[in-house]
Amino acid sequence: MPTYDYKCRSCDIVFERFQPITEDPILVCPECNGQVRRLIAGGAGVIFKGSGFYVTDNKKSNINSSPAKTENSKEKNTDTKKETTTAVKEKTEKKKENNKVESN
């Protein structure tokens, strides 16, 4: 049930009432029996209870499994894979060369 704010037009008192949505608004001031009007309130913020609402909750450790990838990130991943593959090939060739030199 929401809490409604009211303001008296005669004595300017502001008060709150906890009412169901289906209930009619209050029309009479409890202090001076003057006419009141319901104020428009900002209301309370949304309160999230439990787990699963934060970025760190249920986060997977595998970065590649995220479904939302941009084209730039795909290109970066491809470039990184190429660099890694090239580096591995270079190391393999150096080892072969070192083995040839040692065997001679």
C-alpha positions as CSV (number, residue, x, y, z in Angstrom):
1,M,0.0,0.0,0.0
2,P,1.3,3.4,-0.9
3,T,1.8,6.4,1.4
4,Y,0.1,9.5,0.3
5,D,1.0,13.1,1.2
6,Y,-1.8,15.7,1.8
7,K,-1.7,19.4,2.4
8,C,-4.4,21.5,3.9
9,R,-5.5,24.5,1.9
10,S,-6.5,26.4,5.1
11,C,-3.8,25.8,7.7
12,D,-1.0,24.5,5.3
13,I,-0.3,21.4,7.5
14,V,1.2,18.6,5.5
15,F,0.5,15.0,6.6
16,E,0.8,11.5,5.3
17,R,-1.7,8.6,5.1
18,F,-1.0,5.0,4.4
19,Q,-3.9,4.0,2.1
20,P,-4.8,1.3,-0.4
21,I,-4.9,2.5,-4.0
22,T,-8.6,1.7,-4.2
23,E,-9.5,3.9,-1.3
24,D,-10.8,7.4,-2.1
25,P,-8.5,10.4,-1.2
26,I,-8.9,12.2,2.1
27,L,-10.9,15.5,1.6
28,V,-10.9,17.0,5.1
29,C,-8.0,18.2,7.2
30,P,-7.6,16.3,10.6
31,E,-6.5,19.6,12.3
32,C,-8.9,22.3,11.1
33,N,-11.5,20.4,9.0
34,G,-10.5,22.4,6.0
35,Q,-10.2,21.2,2.5
36,V,-7.0,19.1,1.6
37,R,-5.4,18.2,-1.6
38,R,-3.2,15.1,-2.4
39,L,0.4,16.0,-3.2
40,I,2.3,14.3,-5.9
41,A,5.3,12.6,-4.3
42,G,8.5,11.2,-5.9
43,G,7.9,8.0,-4.1
44,A,10.5,5.6,-2.8
45,G,13.3,4.2,-4.9
46,V,13.4,0.7,-6.1
47,I,14.9,-1.7,-3.6
48,F,16.6,-4.8,-4.9
49,K,16.8,-7.7,-2.4
50,G,18.7,-10.9,-2.9
51,S,21.5,-11.8,-5.2
52,G,21.8,-11.4,-8.9
53,F,21.4,-7.6,-9.1
54,Y,25.0,-6.5,-9.2
55,V,27.6,-6.8,-11.9
56,T,29.8,-9.0,-9.7
57,D,27.0,-11.5,-9.0
58,N,27.0,-14.6,-11.1
59,K,29.7,-13.3,-13.3
60,K,31.4,-15.9,-15.4
61,S,35.2,-16.0,-15.5
62,N,35.3,-16.7,-19.2
63,I,35.4,-13.4,-21.0
64,N,34.8,-15.0,-24.4
65,S,31.4,-16.4,-23.3
66,S,29.8,-12.9,-23.1
67,P,27.0,-12.6,-25.8
68,A,27.3,-8.9,-26.3
69,K,30.5,-8.3,-28.4
70,T,31.2,-5.4,-30.6
71,E,32.9,-5.6,-33.9
72,N,36.0,-3.9,-32.4
73,S,36.3,-6.4,-29.7
74,K,36.1,-9.2,-32.2
75,E,38.8,-7.6,-34.3
76,K,41.0,-7.2,-31.2
77,N,40.5,-10.9,-30.3
78,T,41.4,-11.9,-33.8
79,D,44.5,-9.7,-33.8
80,T,45.5,-11.1,-30.4
81,K,45.1,-14.7,-31.7
82,K,47.2,-13.9,-34.7
83,E,49.9,-12.4,-32.6
84,T,49.9,-15.4,-30.2
85,T,50.1,-17.8,-33.2
86,T,52.9,-15.9,-34.7
87,A,54.8,-15.8,-31.4
88,V,54.4,-19.6,-31.0
89,K,55.7,-20.2,-34.5
90,E,58.7,-18.0,-33.9
91,K,59.6,-19.8,-30.7
92,T,59.3,-23.1,-32.4
93,E,61.5,-22.0,-35.2
94,K,64.1,-20.7,-32.7
95,K,64.1,-24.0,-30.9
96,K,64.6,-25.9,-34.1
97,E,67.5,-23.6,-35.0
98,N,69.1,-24.0,-31.5
99,N,68.7,-27.7,-31.8
100,K,70.5,-27.7,-35.2
101,V,73.3,-25.6,-33.9
102,E,73.8,-27.8,-30.8
103,S,73.8,-31.0,-32.9
104,N,76.4,-29.6,-35.3
